[in-house]
Amino acid sequence: MPEQWTAEIIGEMHLNRITAKELSAQLGYNPKYVSTILNGHRKPKKAEQMFREALNELIHQKQAG
């Protein structure tokens, strides 16, 4: 079952019109791997911190650009 933070990440992605492909590129991961994490099938250490930082950077880039 996905954790609460993954739901928050997905919600922020929708609100800021950020695709999973964009998030994957920012993280440097394969989109399928990112999907498995967001869907709760994988739970790597520090994933929440890495995903939040990558998403915040994408949001900042979109607001600046």
Residue pairs with C-beta under 8 A, 6 or more apart in sequence:
1 40
2 38
2 39
2 40
3 40
3 43
3 48
5 48
5 51
5 52
6 37
6 38
6 39
6 40
6 51
9 38
9 51
9 52
9 55
10 38
12 18
12 55
12 59
13 19
13 20
13 23
13 55
16 55
16 58
16 59
16 62
17 62
18 55
18 58
18 59
18 62
20 31
20 34
20 35
20 38
21 31
22 58
23 34
23 51
23 54
23 55
23 58
24 30
24 31
24 33
24 34
26 54
26 55
26 57
26 58
27 34
27 50
27 51
27 54
33 42
36 42
37 43
37 44
37 47
37 51
38 51
